[in-house]
Amino acid sequence: MNQTDELNHAIAALDKYGYDKKNTSGLEQARTHNQMETYLTSLDYNLRRLLILQEVVNKLVDDEKHKQRQQELLQTYRTKIIHLSREYEITFDQVVAIMQQQAEKR
């Protein structure tokens, strides 16, 4: 019985460790608001460090939004070139070459 009790305690400890790790293991595992809040609370940051974290996160979000907007504009530009190539029955590269020639004339 002693071995059974020890085994049960070991299993319970592993289960608790797995549960704790699953709930607060890291930000890379956080997918929801509550999970992220739990993780950040577990860091036990003071106000100064939280404000620095907020600044960094805001900058990263702004940078990511900027990159996404650039990708959208680039895709829109490509689509317009494709439409021009179809309209004038020329290749994509020919449209780009004509645009370059027009830009050089200016």
C-alpha positions in Angstrom: 0.0 0.0 0.0 2.9 2.3 0.7 4.0 2.1 -3.0 0.4 2.7 -4.1 0.2 5.9 -2.0 3.6 7.1 -3.3 2.5 6.4 -6.8 -0.8 8.3 -6.3 1.1 11.3 -4.8 3.5 11.3 -7.7 0.7 11.1 -10.3 -1.2 13.9 -8.5 2.0 16.1 -8.4 2.6 15.5 -12.1 -1.1 16.3 -12.9 -0.8 19.5 -10.9 2.5 20.4 -12.6 0.9 19.8 -16.0 -2.2 21.8 -15.2 -0.1 24.8 -13.9 2.2 24.6 -16.9 -0.7 24.5 -19.3 -2.3 27.5 -17.7 0.7 29.7 -17.2 3.5 28.1 -19.2 4.2 31.0 -21.6 2.8 33.6 -23.8 3.4 31.5 -26.9 0.6 29.2 -25.6 -1.8 32.0 -24.9 -4.6 32.3 -27.4 -7.3 34.1 -25.5 -7.6 37.3 -23.5 -7.9 35.3 -20.3 -4.9 33.1 -21.0 -2.7 36.2 -21.8 -3.9 38.0 -18.7 -3.2 34.9 -16.6 0.3 34.7 -18.0 1.0 38.5 -17.6 -0.3 38.4 -14.1 2.0 35.5 -13.3 5.0 37.7 -14.3 4.2 40.0 -11.3 5.4 43.1 -13.0 5.3 46.5 -11.2 3.6 49.5 -12.8 6.8 50.8 -14.5 7.5 47.5 -16.2 3.9 47.1 -17.3 4.0 50.6 -18.9 7.2 49.6 -20.7 5.6 46.4 -21.9 2.5 48.4 -23.0 4.7 50.8 -25.1 6.6 47.9 -26.7 3.4 46.0 -27.5 1.8 49.2 -28.9 4.8 49.8 -31.2 4.8 46.2 -32.4 1.1 46.4 -33.1 1.6 49.6 -35.1 4.5 48.1 -37.0 2.4 45.0 -37.9 -0.5 47.2 -39.0 1.8 49.2 -41.2 3.3 46.1 -42.8 -0.2 44.7 -43.4 -1.3 48.0 -45.0 1.7 47.9 -47.3 0.9 44.4 -48.4 -2.6 45.4 -49.1 -1.5 48.4 -51.2 1.1 46.2 -53.1 -1.6 43.6 -53.9 -3.9 46.4 -55.1 -1.2 47.8 -57.3 -0.4 44.3 -58.7 -4.1 43.7 -59.4 -4.3 47.0 -61.3 -1.3 46.0 -63.4 -2.9 42.7 -64.2 -6.1 44.4 -65.3 -4.1 46.7 -67.6 -2.2 43.8 -69.1 -5.5 42.1 -69.8 -7.1 45.2 -71.1 -4.3 46.0 -73.6 -3.5 42.3 -74.2 0.2 42.6 -73.2 2.2 40.9 -70.5 2.6 42.0 -67.0 6.3 42.8 -67.6 5.4 44.9 -70.6 3.0 47.0 -68.5 5.7 47.5 -65.9 8.3 48.4 -68.6 5.9 51.0 -70.0 5.3 52.4 -66.5 9.0 52.7 -66.0 9.4 54.5 -69.3 6.6 57.0 -68.3 8.3 57.6 -64.9 11.6 58.3 -66.6 10.0 60.9 -68.9 8.8 62.9 -65.9 
